[in-house]
């Protein structure tokens, strides 16, 4: 739907058959406003790979979704239910009771420093392989008791905090 406003769409099921299902995009909303979808079913019949999204929004605002259901009889459905291309936001939930898309950019959450690391500290990777690492251990010949009996620090990969 392109350039629409003040639409209300109730109890619709979007379903692709085997032929077009690999390249399906059930709902494409572009430059639209004040649209409501209620009881929207997005059903994907088949495909060898998941499709990136079931609904794509571009340059739209005041879009309301009520009772959205995304499913497939196979293992491949949609990676994301809704993708807002304007703000690069993906909504992955397969069941949505109520969602209002205002069209405004998302708020960025405040960043907090880690309470575990000292100010300015960073984590440095010392080794990749947990079994054959040749990096010297932080605690020579330390043996840790865990679900891996006899786990020896001298043969394990390590991470250390660099301050």
Secondary structure, DSSP 8 states (H G I E B T S, - for coil): -BS-EEEEEEEEEEEE-HHHHTT--SEEEES-EEEEEEEEEEEE---SS-EEEEEEEES-EEEEEEEEEEEESSS--EEEEEEETTTTEEE--SEEEEEEE-SS----------SSS-TT-EEEE--S-SSS--S--SSTT-EE-SSSTTEEGGGS--EEEE-
